[in-house]
């Protein structure tokens, strides 16, 4: 078995185990379910459960991928470029986490919508997208639509920060 296949299988099994722990123990323990939820999609445990189930499915896919590729030889001829590539990926992930923390700390000032617009645009550029005709509409329309859904339909208060007067009543 190749080391990449072993890594995929172990990572997949770990992800499945974590998803099972979260789904069977932590989510029921940590999320209080009110009895008067109109639809299942508005229940407090709906989206965390969906995310955990998707993570479990991704773990299962990793296990299957590792199992199917367990006999394929790997390219170990250029180890120095592999190390550089891993460092570049680690740096990109670190910068993405830093941007998310910055967005989190700026929510009281900027509001969630403006912070999400800036974060979405930054992450798209960090991910390699360079077309402005893709970056601008996606990074503006997606957070605004999510705001309108949660503030208007679901009735979830969303912090608007310095745009409090501008967005007042837009979600109702």
N, C-alpha and C positions, 0 to 999 in steps of 0.2 A: 504494500500500500504506500502511495506517495505521501509526502508530508503535507501537501496541499489538501489532499483528500481527507487525511486524518484530521487536519485543522477544521475543514468544513463539517465533518461529522461531529467532532467534539463541540464546536461552536453551535451547531444545530441542536444537539442534545441539550446543551446548556440553555439555549433559548427556549426550547420546549419545556424544560424543567422550571425555568423562571416564569414562563407564561402560566404553567399549571399552578405554581405557588401563588401568583398574583390572582388568578381567576378563582381558585378554590378557597383561598384563605384571606388574602389581604384586601381584595375588593369587597367581599361581603362584610368583612370586619370594619373597614374604614369608610364605607359609603352608606349613609342613612337613606332609606327609601321611604318617601312619603306615600301615603295611601291614595292621594288624590291626583296623581299624574294623569293628564288627559290622554296623551299618546306615549307609546313606548320610547319614541325618539327623544322625548323631553325628560325622561327619567334620568336622575343624576348618575346612574351607573351604566347608561347605555353606551356612550362613547368610550369610556375607559374599557368596558368589556369588549367593544369592537376592536380597539387598538391592541388589547392583549391577545385576542383571537387571531388577528392579522400577524402579530409577532410570532405566535405559535405556529401558524401556517408557514411563515418565512423560515422558521427553524426546521420544520419538516422538509421544506424544499432544499435547504442546505444539506440535510442528512441524505436525501435522495441524490442530490448533485454530487456529494462526496462519494457516495456508494457507487454511482455510475462511472465516476472518473478515477476509481481507486487503482486502476492498472495503467492509466495513461502516463507516459514519462513526462517529466517537467523539463523546462529549459533552465538549466543552472549554469549556462555558459558565460553569462555576463552578470556576475554577482554585484559589481560596483554600481551598475545602472539600477539594479533592483533595490539596493540600499538607498540610492538617491530618490528613486520613485517612492519608496516607503516614507522617507523623510518629507518629501513634498506633500504626500497625502496627509501625514500627521500634522504638518504645519497648516494645511488647508482646514482640517477638522478643528484644530485649535483656534484658528481665526474665526471659524463659524460659531464655535461655542462662545468665544469672546463677544462676537456681534450679538448673539442671543442674550447674553447677560447684560450687555449695554442696552439693548432694547427693553429688557425687563426693568432695569433701573430708570430708564427714561419714560416709562409709561405714565407715572404721575404727572410729568411735565408735558410731554407730547401727546399723550393719549394713546390708546391701543391701536387705533386706526392709522394714525400717522407713523407710529413706530413700526407697525406691521408693513406698511408701504415701503418704508426705508429699508427694513430688514429683508423683505422679499426681493427688492431690487438688488441689494448688496449680495445676497446669497445667489441670485441668478448670475450676476457678474462673476462671483467667486467660482461658481460651477462651470464657467466657460462660455456662457451665452454672451454674445456681443451685439446682437441685433436689437436696436432700440425699439423697433416696431413690435418686438416680442416682449421685451423687458417692461416697458412702460404700461401697456394695457394690462398685462397679467399682474404686475405689482400694485396697480391702482384698483382695478376692478375686483379682484379676488378679496382683498381686505374690506372694501366697501360693501360688497354683497354679503360677506359674512357678518359685518356689523349690522346691516339692515335686517338680516334673518334673526340674529340673536337678540338685538334690541327691540325689534318690532314683533316678530312672530313668537319667539320663545320668551320674551319678557325678561331677558337677562340684562342687568345693568352693565354696560361696558364703559370703562373709564375713557373720557374724551379729552382730558387734560386741558390745554389752552384753547381747544376748539369747542369748549362746552356750549357756548351760545350758538355756534354755527350748526352743530349737529343736533341741537335740542329739537326734539319732535321729528327728526328724520327717520327714526326707527319705529315710530308709532303709527 
